């Protein structure tokens, strides 16, 4: 959460409660779900779950149950796409 707020402040993170999933609010980018997915995949090389069915349009789900180096890589990719 700190990394995102310090490096990609337009992305808001829903504080997780006893889970390994982060919900990222990308609504400040004013992109529809297809454009968000395109940006994640093409610019960041990330395949995150789109949150439309769960949290609404503009949200994506990031699984952080992985080794630290993978999480750091994923956050850098997120920054590349949206930073």
PyMOL Python script that loads the backbone (N, CA, C, O; Angstrom):
from pymol import cmd

cmd.read_pdbstr("""\
ATOM      1  N   UNK A   1       0.821  -1.183   0.000  1.00  0.00           N
ATOM      2  CA  UNK A   1       0.000   0.000   0.000  1.00  0.00           C
ATOM      3  C   UNK A   1       0.870   1.255   0.000  1.00  0.00           C
ATOM      4  O   UNK A   1       0.579   2.222  -0.704  1.00  0.00           O
ATOM      5  N   UNK A   2       1.930   1.231   0.788  1.00  0.00           N
ATOM      6  CA  UNK A   2       2.825   2.389   0.843  1.00  0.00           C
ATOM      7  C   UNK A   2       3.492   2.632  -0.511  1.00  0.00           C
ATOM      8  O   UNK A   2       3.598   3.771  -0.964  1.00  0.00           O
ATOM      9  N   UNK A   3       3.938   1.552  -1.147  1.00  0.00           N
ATOM     10  CA  UNK A   3       4.595   1.701  -2.445  1.00  0.00           C
ATOM     11  C   UNK A   3       3.658   2.391  -3.431  1.00  0.00           C
ATOM     12  O   UNK A   3       4.057   3.329  -4.121  1.00  0.00           O
ATOM     13  N   UNK A   4       2.439   1.935  -3.494  1.00  0.00           N
ATOM     14  CA  UNK A   4       1.489   2.500  -4.443  1.00  0.00           C
ATOM     15  C   UNK A   4       1.189   3.954  -4.107  1.00  0.00           C
ATOM     16  O   UNK A   4       1.196   4.801  -5.000  1.00  0.00           O
ATOM     17  N   UNK A   5       0.928   4.259  -2.856  1.00  0.00           N
ATOM     18  CA  UNK A   5       0.617   5.651  -2.502  1.00  0.00           C
ATOM     19  C   UNK A   5       1.802   6.581  -2.728  1.00  0.00           C
ATOM     20  O   UNK A   5       1.608   7.761  -3.022  1.00  0.00           O
ATOM     21  N   UNK A   6       3.025   6.074  -2.596  1.00  0.00           N
ATOM     22  CA  UNK A   6       4.214   6.903  -2.801  1.00  0.00           C
ATOM     23  C   UNK A   6       4.640   7.017  -4.257  1.00  0.00           C
ATOM     24  O   UNK A   6       5.237   8.020  -4.648  1.00  0.00           O
ATOM     25  N   UNK A   7       4.343   6.001  -5.065  1.00  0.00           N
ATOM     26  CA  UNK A   7       4.846   5.963  -6.436  1.00  0.00           C
ATOM     27  C   UNK A   7       3.778   6.103  -7.517  1.00  0.00           C
ATOM     28  O   UNK A   7       4.084   6.519  -8.635  1.00  0.00           O
ATOM     29  N   UNK A   8       2.548   5.767  -7.204  1.00  0.00           N
ATOM     30  CA  UNK A   8       1.449   5.836  -8.176  1.00  0.00           C
ATOM     31  C   UNK A   8       0.237   6.419  -7.449  1.00  0.00           C
ATOM     32  O   UNK A   8      -0.767   5.724  -7.290  1.00  0.00           O
ATOM     33  N   UNK A   9       0.301   7.657  -7.009  1.00  0.00           N
ATOM     34  CA  UNK A   9      -0.728   8.209  -6.119  1.00  0.00           C
ATOM     35  C   UNK A   9      -2.134   8.292  -6.709  1.00  0.00           C
ATOM     36  O   UNK A   9      -3.101   8.428  -5.959  1.00  0.00           O
ATOM     37  N   UNK A  10      -2.272   8.214  -8.020  1.00  0.00           N
ATOM     38  CA  UNK A  10      -3.614   8.234  -8.606  1.00  0.00           C
ATOM     39  C   UNK A  10      -4.356   6.922  -8.375  1.00  0.00           C
ATOM     40  O   UNK A  10      -5.578   6.865  -8.512  1.00  0.00           O
ATOM     41  N   UNK A  11      -3.620   5.868  -8.024  1.00  0.00           N
ATOM     42  CA  UNK A  11      -4.249   4.582  -7.711  1.00  0.00           C
ATOM     43  C   UNK A  11      -4.537   4.559  -6.217  1.00  0.00           C
ATOM     44  O   UNK A  11      -3.651   4.789  -5.393  1.00  0.00           O
ATOM     45  N   UNK A  12      -5.774   4.283  -5.888  1.00  0.00           N
ATOM     46  CA  UNK A  12      -6.179   4.166  -4.488  1.00  0.00           C
ATOM     47  C   UNK A  12      -6.314   2.685  -4.157  1.00  0.00           C
ATOM     48  O   UNK A  12      -6.873   1.914  -4.938  1.00  0.00           O
ATOM     49  N   UNK A  13      -5.802   2.297  -2.999  1.00  0.00           N
ATOM     50  CA  UNK A  13      -5.841   0.901  -2.579  1.00  0.00           C
ATOM     51  C   UNK A  13      -6.869   0.745  -1.470  1.00  0.00           C
ATOM     52  O   UNK A  13      -6.849   1.470  -0.476  1.00  0.00           O
ATOM     53  N   UNK A  14      -7.771  -0.219  -1.659  1.00  0.00           N
ATOM     54  CA  UNK A  14      -8.711  -0.560  -0.601  1.00  0.00           C
ATOM     55  C   UNK A  14      -7.937  -1.365   0.440  1.00  0.00           C
ATOM     56  O   UNK A  14      -7.305  -2.365   0.099  1.00  0.00           O
ATOM     57  N   UNK A  15      -7.978  -0.944   1.696  1.00  0.00           N
ATOM     58  CA  UNK A  15      -7.221  -1.635   2.739  1.00  0.00           C
ATOM     59  C   UNK A  15      -7.722  -3.072   2.882  1.00  0.00           C
ATOM     60  O   UNK A  15      -8.904  -3.298   3.140  1.00  0.00           O
ATOM     61  N   UNK A  16      -6.817  -4.045   2.712  1.00  0.00           N
ATOM     62  CA  UNK A  16      -7.243  -5.448   2.803  1.00  0.00           C
ATOM     63  C   UNK A  16      -7.573  -5.841   4.239  1.00  0.00           C
ATOM     64  O   UNK A  16      -6.964  -5.357   5.193  1.00  0.00           O
ATOM     65  N   UNK A  17      -8.548  -6.725   4.364  1.00  0.00           N
ATOM     66  CA  UNK A  17      -8.920  -7.237   5.683  1.00  0.00           C
ATOM     67  C   UNK A  17      -8.765  -8.751   5.675  1.00  0.00           C
ATOM     68  O   UNK A  17      -9.618  -9.464   5.146  1.00  0.00           O
ATOM     69  N   UNK A  18      -7.690  -9.237   6.254  1.00  0.00           N
ATOM     70  CA  UNK A  18      -7.411 -10.667   6.382  1.00  0.00           C
ATOM     71  C   UNK A  18      -7.442 -11.389   5.036  1.00  0.00           C
ATOM     72  O   UNK A  18      -8.044 -12.455   4.908  1.00  0.00           O
ATOM     73  N   UNK A  19      -6.798 -10.805   4.050  1.00  0.00           N
ATOM     74  CA  UNK A  19      -6.760 -11.427   2.731  1.00  0.00           C
ATOM     75  C   UNK A  19      -5.437 -11.124   2.050  1.00  0.00           C
ATOM     76  O   UNK A  19      -4.685 -10.252   2.486  1.00  0.00           O
ATOM     77  N   UNK A  20      -5.164 -11.844   0.990  1.00  0.00           N
ATOM     78  CA  UNK A  20      -3.961 -11.639   0.190  1.00  0.00           C
ATOM     79  C   UNK A  20      -4.298 -10.982  -1.144  1.00  0.00           C
ATOM     80  O   UNK A  20      -3.492 -11.001  -2.074  1.00  0.00           O
ATOM     81  N   UNK A  21      -5.498 -10.399  -1.232  1.00  0.00           N
ATOM     82  CA  UNK A  21      -5.924  -9.719  -2.448  1.00  0.00           C
ATOM     83  C   UNK A  21      -6.003  -8.223  -2.210  1.00  0.00           C
ATOM     84  O   UNK A  21      -6.569  -7.768  -1.216  1.00  0.00           O
ATOM     85  N   UNK A  22      -5.433  -7.468  -3.128  1.00  0.00           N
ATOM     86  CA  UNK A  22      -5.547  -6.004  -3.066  1.00  0.00           C
ATOM     87  C   UNK A  22      -6.532  -5.557  -4.131  1.00  0.00           C
ATOM     88  O   UNK A  22      -6.470  -6.002  -5.277  1.00  0.00           O
ATOM     89  N   UNK A  23      -7.434  -4.679  -3.747  1.00  0.00           N
ATOM     90  CA  UNK A  23      -8.330  -4.052  -4.716  1.00  0.00           C
ATOM     91  C   UNK A  23      -7.772  -2.681  -5.030  1.00  0.00           C
ATOM     92  O   UNK A  23      -7.621  -1.846  -4.138  1.00  0.00           O
ATOM     93  N   UNK A  24      -7.467  -2.448  -6.283  1.00  0.00           N
ATOM     94  CA  UNK A  24      -6.889  -1.187  -6.734  1.00  0.00           C
ATOM     95  C   UNK A  24      -7.958  -0.385  -7.462  1.00  0.00           C
ATOM     96  O   UNK A  24      -8.584  -0.874  -8.403  1.00  0.00           O
ATOM     97  N   UNK A  25      -8.158   0.834  -7.024  1.00  0.00           N
ATOM     98  CA  UNK A  25      -9.135   1.727  -7.640  1.00  0.00           C
ATOM     99  C   UNK A  25      -8.402   2.600  -8.653  1.00  0.00           C
ATOM    100  O   UNK A  25      -7.583   3.445  -8.292  1.00  0.00           O
ATOM    101  N   UNK A  26      -8.712   2.378  -9.928  1.00  0.00           N
ATOM    102  CA  UNK A  26      -8.057   3.112 -11.014  1.00  0.00           C
ATOM    103  C   UNK A  26      -8.995   4.151 -11.645  1.00  0.00           C
ATOM    104  O   UNK A  26      -8.754   4.605 -12.763  1.00  0.00           O
ATOM    105  N   UNK A  27     -10.038   4.517 -10.947  1.00  0.00           N
ATOM    106  CA  UNK A  27     -11.040   5.427 -11.510  1.00  0.00           C
ATOM    107  C   UNK A  27     -10.503   6.805 -11.861  1.00  0.00           C
ATOM    108  O   UNK A  27     -11.063   7.476 -12.728  1.00  0.00           O
ATOM    109  N   UNK A  28      -9.430   7.245 -11.210  1.00  0.00           N
ATOM    110  CA  UNK A  28      -8.876   8.568 -11.525  1.00  0.00           C
ATOM    111  C   UNK A  28      -8.329   8.646 -12.951  1.00  0.00           C
ATOM    112  O   UNK A  28      -8.130   9.740 -13.479  1.00  0.00           O
ATOM    113  N   UNK A  29      -8.089   7.509 -13.568  1.00  0.00           N
ATOM    114  CA  UNK A  29      -7.576   7.506 -14.938  1.00  0.00           C
ATOM    115  C   UNK A  29      -8.685   7.687 -15.966  1.00  0.00           C
ATOM    116  O   UNK A  29      -8.415   7.937 -17.141  1.00  0.00           O
ATOM    117  N   UNK A  30      -9.933   7.560 -15.521  1.00  0.00           N
ATOM    118  CA  UNK A  30     -11.102   7.781 -16.379  1.00  0.00           C
ATOM    119  C   UNK A  30     -11.045   6.951 -17.660  1.00  0.00           C
ATOM    120  O   UNK A  30     -11.296   7.458 -18.753  1.00  0.00           O
ATOM    121  N   UNK A  31     -10.713   5.672 -17.509  1.00  0.00           N
ATOM    122  CA  UNK A  31     -10.665   4.728 -18.627  1.00  0.00           C
ATOM    123  C   UNK A  31     -11.705   3.644 -18.391  1.00  0.00           C
ATOM    124  O   UNK A  31     -11.944   3.245 -17.251  1.00  0.00           O
ATOM    125  N   UNK A  32     -12.326   3.166 -19.470  1.00  0.00           N
ATOM    126  CA  UNK A  32     -13.266   2.064 -19.302  1.00  0.00           C
ATOM    127  C   UNK A  32     -12.486   0.778 -19.037  1.00  0.00           C
ATOM    128  O   UNK A  32     -11.261   0.744 -19.150  1.00  0.00           O
ATOM    129  N   UNK A  33     -13.217  -0.276 -18.684  1.00  0.00           N
ATOM    130  CA  UNK A  33     -12.567  -1.523 -18.293  1.00  0.00           C
ATOM    131  C   UNK A  33     -11.684  -2.097 -19.394  1.00  0.00           C
ATOM    132  O   UNK A  33     -10.606  -2.620 -19.109  1.00  0.00           O
ATOM    133  N   UNK A  34     -12.120  -2.009 -20.633  1.00  0.00           N
ATOM    134  CA  UNK A  34     -11.311  -2.526 -21.745  1.00  0.00           C
ATOM    135  C   UNK A  34     -10.010  -1.757 -21.897  1.00  0.00           C
ATOM    136  O   UNK A  34      -8.963  -2.358 -22.134  1.00  0.00           O
ATOM    137  N   UNK A  35     -10.058  -0.439 -21.765  1.00  0.00           N
ATOM    138  CA  UNK A  35      -8.841   0.378 -21.882  1.00  0.00           C
ATOM    139  C   UNK A  35      -7.903   0.124 -20.706  1.00  0.00           C
ATOM    140  O   UNK A  35      -6.685   0.091 -20.882  1.00  0.00           O
ATOM    141  N   UNK A  36      -8.466  -0.056 -19.498  1.00  0.00           N
ATOM    142  CA  UNK A  36      -7.623  -0.362 -18.343  1.00  0.00           C
ATOM    143  C   UNK A  36      -6.892  -1.691 -18.549  1.00  0.00           C
ATOM    144  O   UNK A  36      -5.691  -1.796 -18.303  1.00  0.00           O
ATOM    145  N   UNK A  37      -7.630  -2.692 -19.000  1.00  0.00           N
ATOM    146  CA  UNK A  37      -7.027  -4.005 -19.232  1.00  0.00           C
ATOM    147  C   UNK A  37      -5.943  -3.921 -20.297  1.00  0.00           C
ATOM    148  O   UNK A  37      -4.871  -4.510 -20.156  1.00  0.00           O
ATOM    149  N   UNK A  38      -6.231  -3.188 -21.359  1.00  0.00           N
ATOM    150  CA  UNK A  38      -5.257  -3.008 -22.441  1.00  0.00           C
ATOM    151  C   UNK A  38      -3.984  -2.361 -21.910  1.00  0.00           C
ATOM    152  O   UNK A  38      -2.882  -2.803 -22.237  1.00  0.00           O
ATOM    153  N   UNK A  39      -4.124  -1.327 -21.101  1.00  0.00           N
ATOM    154  CA  UNK A  39      -2.978  -0.617 -20.535  1.00  0.00           C
ATOM    155  C   UNK A  39      -2.180  -1.537 -19.600  1.00  0.00           C
ATOM    156  O   UNK A  39      -0.949  -1.551 -19.639  1.00  0.00           O
ATOM    157  N   UNK A  40      -2.884  -2.298 -18.765  1.00  0.00           N
ATOM    158  CA  UNK A  40      -2.213  -3.228 -17.857  1.00  0.00           C
ATOM    159  C   UNK A  40      -1.390  -4.257 -18.630  1.00  0.00           C
ATOM    160  O   UNK A  40      -0.232  -4.514 -18.301  1.00  0.00           O
ATOM    161  N   UNK A  41      -1.995  -4.835 -19.650  1.00  0.00           N
ATOM    162  CA  UNK A  41      -1.334  -5.908 -20.402  1.00  0.00           C
ATOM    163  C   UNK A  41      -0.241  -5.367 -21.307  1.00  0.00           C
ATOM    164  O   UNK A  41       0.887  -5.861 -21.281  1.00  0.00           O
ATOM    165  N   UNK A  42      -0.561  -4.362 -22.105  1.00  0.00           N
ATOM    166  CA  UNK A  42       0.387  -3.886 -23.117  1.00  0.00           C
ATOM    167  C   UNK A  42       1.508  -3.028 -22.548  1.00  0.00           C
ATOM    168  O   UNK A  42       2.648  -3.128 -23.002  1.00  0.00           O
ATOM    169  N   UNK A  43       1.211  -2.194 -21.572  1.00  0.00           N
ATOM    170  CA  UNK A  43       2.251  -1.308 -21.025  1.00  0.00           C
ATOM    171  C   UNK A  43       2.929  -1.873 -19.784  1.00  0.00           C
ATOM    172  O   UNK A  43       4.097  -1.582 -19.525  1.00  0.00           O
ATOM    173  N   UNK A  44       2.199  -2.682 -19.015  1.00  0.00           N
ATOM    174  CA  UNK A  44       2.772  -3.209 -17.783  1.00  0.00           C
ATOM    175  C   UNK A  44       3.099  -4.691 -17.818  1.00  0.00           C
ATOM    176  O   UNK A  44       3.823  -5.189 -16.956  1.00  0.00           O
ATOM    177  N   UNK A  45       2.571  -5.401 -18.811  1.00  0.00           N
ATOM    178  CA  UNK A  45       2.790  -6.838 -18.847  1.00  0.00           C
ATOM    179  C   UNK A  45       2.131  -7.548 -17.678  1.00  0.00           C
ATOM    180  O   UNK A  45       2.635  -8.560 -17.190  1.00  0.00           O
ATOM    181  N   UNK A  46       0.997  -7.009 -17.229  1.00  0.00           N
ATOM    182  CA  UNK A  46       0.289  -7.570 -16.078  1.00  0.00           C
ATOM    183  C   UNK A  46      -1.049  -8.152 -16.496  1.00  0.00           C
ATOM    184  O   UNK A  46      -1.738  -7.599 -17.353  1.00  0.00           O
ATOM    185  N   UNK A  47      -1.410  -9.261 -15.891  1.00  0.00           N
ATOM    186  CA  UNK A  47      -2.717  -9.861 -16.104  1.00  0.00           C
ATOM    187  C   UNK A  47      -3.485  -9.869 -14.805  1.00  0.00           C
ATOM    188  O   UNK A  47      -3.567 -10.899 -14.137  1.00  0.00           O
ATOM    189  N   UNK A  48      -4.050  -8.732 -14.438  1.00  0.00           N
ATOM    190  CA  UNK A  48      -4.819  -8.638 -13.204  1.00  0.00           C
ATOM    191  C   UNK A  48      -6.291  -8.901 -13.488  1.00  0.00           C
ATOM    192  O   UNK A  48      -6.753  -8.750 -14.619  1.00  0.00           O
ATOM    193  N   UNK A  49      -7.011  -9.291 -12.463  1.00  0.00           N
ATOM    194  CA  UNK A  49      -8.442  -9.556 -12.593  1.00  0.00           C
ATOM    195  C   UNK A  49      -9.205  -8.242 -12.569  1.00  0.00           C
ATOM    196  O   UNK A  49      -9.064  -7.442 -11.644  1.00  0.00           O
ATOM    197  N   UNK A  50     -10.013  -8.034 -13.595  1.00  0.00           N
ATOM    198  CA  UNK A  50     -10.822  -6.832 -13.645  1.00  0.00           C
ATOM    199  C   UNK A  50     -11.926  -6.954 -12.598  1.00  0.00           C
ATOM    200  O   UNK A  50     -12.491  -8.030 -12.404  1.00  0.00           O
ATOM    201  N   UNK A  51     -12.226  -5.862 -11.934  1.00  0.00           N
ATOM    202  CA  UNK A  51     -13.128  -5.905 -10.792  1.00  0.00           C
ATOM    203  C   UNK A  51     -14.560  -5.535 -11.040  1.00  0.00           C
ATOM    204  O   UNK A  51     -15.337  -5.427 -10.091  1.00  0.00           O
ATOM    205  N   UNK A  52     -14.946  -5.334 -12.296  1.00  0.00           N
ATOM    206  CA  UNK A  52     -16.299  -4.907 -12.605  1.00  0.00           C
ATOM    207  C   UNK A  52     -17.372  -5.737 -11.939  1.00  0.00           C
ATOM    208  O   UNK A  52     -18.338  -5.183 -11.416  1.00  0.00           O
ATOM    209  N   UNK A  53     -17.231  -7.047 -11.944  1.00  0.00           N
ATOM    210  CA  UNK A  53     -18.244  -7.929 -11.360  1.00  0.00           C
ATOM    211  C   UNK A  53     -18.210  -7.933  -9.835  1.00  0.00           C
ATOM    212  O   UNK A  53     -19.169  -8.367  -9.198  1.00  0.00           O
ATOM    213  N   UNK A  54     -17.123  -7.457  -9.247  1.00  0.00           N
ATOM    214  CA  UNK A  54     -16.971  -7.510  -7.799  1.00  0.00           C
ATOM    215  C   UNK A  54     -17.108  -6.147  -7.140  1.00  0.00           C
ATOM    216  O   UNK A  54     -17.941  -5.960  -6.254  1.00  0.00           O
ATOM    217  N   UNK A  55     -16.291  -5.202  -7.571  1.00  0.00           N
ATOM    218  CA  UNK A  55     -16.228  -3.886  -6.937  1.00  0.00           C
ATOM    219  C   UNK A  55     -16.771  -2.777  -7.832  1.00  0.00           C
ATOM    220  O   UNK A  55     -17.004  -1.661  -7.368  1.00  0.00           O
ATOM    221  N   UNK A  56     -16.969  -3.073  -9.083  1.00  0.00           N
ATOM    222  CA  UNK A  56     -17.437  -2.060 -10.019  1.00  0.00           C
ATOM    223  C   UNK A  56     -16.356  -1.700 -11.018  1.00  0.00           C
ATOM    224  O   UNK A  56     -15.190  -2.057 -10.852  1.00  0.00           O
ATOM    225  N   UNK A  57     -16.756  -0.992 -12.051  1.00  0.00           N
ATOM    226  CA  UNK A  57     -15.807  -0.566 -13.077  1.00  0.00           C
ATOM    227  C   UNK A  57     -14.714   0.291 -12.461  1.00  0.00           C
ATOM    228  O   UNK A  57     -14.953   1.029 -11.504  1.00  0.00           O
ATOM    229  N   UNK A  58     -13.523   0.189 -13.012  1.00  0.00           N
ATOM    230  CA  UNK A  58     -12.396   0.988 -12.545  1.00  0.00           C
ATOM    231  C   UNK A  58     -11.570   0.312 -11.470  1.00  0.00           C
ATOM    232  O   UNK A  58     -10.569   0.869 -11.020  1.00  0.00           O
ATOM    233  N   UNK A  59     -11.974  -0.891 -11.045  1.00  0.00           N
ATOM    234  CA  UNK A  59     -11.228  -1.624 -10.025  1.00  0.00           C
ATOM    235  C   UNK A  59     -10.553  -2.839 -10.644  1.00  0.00           C
ATOM    236  O   UNK A  59     -11.090  -3.460 -11.561  1.00  0.00           O
ATOM    237  N   UNK A  60      -9.368  -3.171 -10.132  1.00  0.00           N
ATOM    238  CA  UNK A  60      -8.693  -4.413 -10.492  1.00  0.00           C
ATOM    239  C   UNK A  60      -8.240  -5.100  -9.214  1.00  0.00           C
ATOM    240  O   UNK A  60      -8.025  -4.462  -8.183  1.00  0.00           O
ATOM    241  N   UNK A  61      -8.101  -6.414  -9.307  1.00  0.00           N
ATOM    242  CA  UNK A  61      -7.688  -7.200  -8.151  1.00  0.00           C
ATOM    243  C   UNK A  61      -6.278  -7.705  -8.376  1.00  0.00           C
ATOM    244  O   UNK A  61      -5.967  -8.272  -9.423  1.00  0.00           O
ATOM    245  N   UNK A  62      -5.426  -7.495  -7.383  1.00  0.00           N
ATOM    246  CA  UNK A  62      -4.031  -7.937  -7.454  1.00  0.00           C
ATOM    247  C   UNK A  62      -3.774  -8.948  -6.337  1.00  0.00           C
ATOM    248  O   UNK A  62      -3.959  -8.650  -5.157  1.00  0.00           O
ATOM    249  N   UNK A  63      -3.348 -10.142  -6.729  1.00  0.00           N
ATOM    250  CA  UNK A  63      -3.022 -11.193  -5.772  1.00  0.00           C
ATOM    251  C   UNK A  63      -1.595 -10.957  -5.291  1.00  0.00           C
ATOM    252  O   UNK A  63      -0.665 -10.923  -6.096  1.00  0.00           O
ATOM    253  N   UNK A  64      -1.420 -10.796  -3.983  1.00  0.00           N
ATOM    254  CA  UNK A  64      -0.086 -10.528  -3.445  1.00  0.00           C
ATOM    255  C   UNK A  64       0.471 -11.720  -2.664  1.00  0.00           C
ATOM    256  O   UNK A  64       1.438 -11.579  -1.916  1.00  0.00           O
ATOM    257  N   UNK A  65      -0.143 -12.897  -2.840  1.00  0.00           N
ATOM    258  CA  UNK A  65       0.342 -14.124  -2.197  1.00  0.00           C
ATOM    259  C   UNK A  65       1.426 -14.739  -3.074  1.00  0.00           C
ATOM    260  O   UNK A  65       1.192 -15.712  -3.791  1.00  0.00           O
ATOM    261  N   UNK A  66       2.604 -14.153  -3.001  1.00  0.00           N
ATOM    262  CA  UNK A  66       3.715 -14.587  -3.845  1.00  0.00           C
ATOM    263  C   UNK A  66       5.020 -14.173  -3.169  1.00  0.00           C
ATOM    264  O   UNK A  66       5.002 -13.397  -2.213  1.00  0.00           O
ATOM    265  N   UNK A  67       6.137 -14.677  -3.650  1.00  0.00           N
ATOM    266  CA  UNK A  67       7.423 -14.238  -3.094  1.00  0.00           C
ATOM    267  C   UNK A  67       7.604 -12.725  -3.275  1.00  0.00           C
ATOM    268  O   UNK A  67       7.080 -12.129  -4.215  1.00  0.00           O
ATOM    269  N   UNK A  68       8.341 -12.138  -2.372  1.00  0.00           N
ATOM    270  CA  UNK A  68       8.535 -10.683  -2.373  1.00  0.00           C
ATOM    271  C   UNK A  68       9.083 -10.168  -3.707  1.00  0.00           C
ATOM    272  O   UNK A  68       8.646  -9.124  -4.192  1.00  0.00           O
ATOM    273  N   UNK A  69      10.031 -10.889  -4.298  1.00  0.00           N
ATOM    274  CA  UNK A  69      10.608 -10.404  -5.551  1.00  0.00           C
ATOM    275  C   UNK A  69       9.551 -10.325  -6.653  1.00  0.00           C
ATOM    276  O   UNK A  69       9.608  -9.436  -7.503  1.00  0.00           O
ATOM    277  N   UNK A  70       8.590 -11.246  -6.643  1.00  0.00           N
ATOM    278  CA  UNK A  70       7.524 -11.205  -7.638  1.00  0.00           C
ATOM    279  C   UNK A  70       6.587 -10.027  -7.389  1.00  0.00           C
ATOM    280  O   UNK A  70       6.149  -9.369  -8.333  1.00  0.00           O
ATOM    281  N   UNK A  71       6.282  -9.765  -6.131  1.00  0.00           N
ATOM    282  CA  UNK A  71       5.434  -8.625  -5.787  1.00  0.00           C
ATOM    283  C   UNK A  71       6.117  -7.319  -6.192  1.00  0.00           C
ATOM    284  O   UNK A  71       5.483  -6.434  -6.766  1.00  0.00           O
ATOM    285  N   UNK A  72       7.402  -7.205  -5.894  1.00  0.00           N
ATOM    286  CA  UNK A  72       8.139  -5.996  -6.271  1.00  0.00           C
ATOM    287  C   UNK A  72       8.142  -5.807  -7.783  1.00  0.00           C
ATOM    288  O   UNK A  72       7.983  -4.689  -8.274  1.00  0.00           O
ATOM    289  N   UNK A  73       8.323  -6.894  -8.516  1.00  0.00           N
ATOM    290  CA  UNK A  73       8.290  -6.831  -9.973  1.00  0.00           C
ATOM    291  C   UNK A  73       6.907  -6.389 -10.459  1.00  0.00           C
ATOM    292  O   UNK A  73       6.801  -5.544 -11.347  1.00  0.00           O
ATOM    293  N   UNK A  74       5.862  -6.955  -9.883  1.00  0.00           N
ATOM    294  CA  UNK A  74       4.506  -6.583 -10.261  1.00  0.00           C
ATOM    295  C   UNK A  74       4.211  -5.121  -9.977  1.00  0.00           C
ATOM    296  O   UNK A  74       3.557  -4.452 -10.778  1.00  0.00           O
ATOM    297  N   UNK A  75       4.684  -4.622  -8.849  1.00  0.00           N
ATOM    298  CA  UNK A  75       4.471  -3.211  -8.518  1.00  0.00           C
ATOM    299  C   UNK A  75       5.228  -2.295  -9.472  1.00  0.00           C
ATOM    300  O   UNK A  75       4.724  -1.239  -9.853  1.00  0.00           O
ATOM    301  N   UNK A  76       6.424  -2.695  -9.853  1.00  0.00           N
ATOM    302  CA  UNK A  76       7.186  -1.913 -10.834  1.00  0.00           C
ATOM    303  C   UNK A  76       6.473  -1.892 -12.190  1.00  0.00           C
ATOM    304  O   UNK A  76       6.457  -0.871 -12.877  1.00  0.00           O
ATOM    305  N   UNK A  77       5.895  -3.013 -12.560  1.00  0.00           N
ATOM    306  CA  UNK A  77       5.148  -3.078 -13.815  1.00  0.00           C
ATOM    307  C   UNK A  77       3.905  -2.192 -13.757  1.00  0.00           C
ATOM    308  O   UNK A  77       3.555  -1.528 -14.733  1.00  0.00           O
ATOM    309  N   UNK A  78       3.244  -2.192 -12.596  1.00  0.00           N
ATOM    310  CA  UNK A  78       2.076  -1.324 -12.404  1.00  0.00           C
ATOM    311  C   UNK A  78       2.484   0.140 -12.533  1.00  0.00           C
ATOM    312  O   UNK A  78       1.775   0.943 -13.139  1.00  0.00           O
ATOM    313  N   UNK A  79       3.630   0.475 -11.959  1.00  0.00           N
ATOM    314  CA  UNK A  79       4.161   1.838 -12.042  1.00  0.00           C
ATOM    315  C   UNK A  79       4.501   2.193 -13.499  1.00  0.00           C
ATOM    316  O   UNK A  79       4.255   3.313 -13.946  1.00  0.00           O
ATOM    317  N   UNK A  80       5.061   1.237 -14.223  1.00  0.00           N
ATOM    318  CA  UNK A  80       5.393   1.466 -15.633  1.00  0.00           C
ATOM    319  C   UNK A  80       4.134   1.804 -16.431  1.00  0.00           C
ATOM    320  O   UNK A  80       4.161   2.685 -17.291  1.00  0.00           O
ATOM    321  N   UNK A  81       3.047   1.118 -16.152  1.00  0.00           N
ATOM    322  CA  UNK A  81       1.806   1.331 -16.887  1.00  0.00           C
ATOM    323  C   UNK A  81       1.065   2.590 -16.459  1.00  0.00           C
ATOM    324  O   UNK A  81       0.450   3.254 -17.294  1.00  0.00           O
ATOM    325  N   UNK A  82       1.110   2.934 -15.162  1.00  0.00           N
ATOM    326  CA  UNK A  82       0.279   4.020 -14.657  1.00  0.00           C
ATOM    327  C   UNK A  82       1.033   5.128 -13.942  1.00  0.00           C
ATOM    328  O   UNK A  82       0.427   6.108 -13.508  1.00  0.00           O
ATOM    329  N   UNK A  83       2.352   4.987 -13.812  1.00  0.00           N
ATOM    330  CA  UNK A  83       3.116   5.978 -13.054  1.00  0.00           C
ATOM    331  C   UNK A  83       3.443   7.223 -13.824  1.00  0.00           C
ATOM    332  O   UNK A  83       4.083   8.129 -13.290  1.00  0.00           O
TER     333      UNK A  83
END
""", "prot")
cmd.dss("prot")
cmd.show_as("cartoon", "prot")
cmd.util.cbc("prot")
cmd.orient("prot")
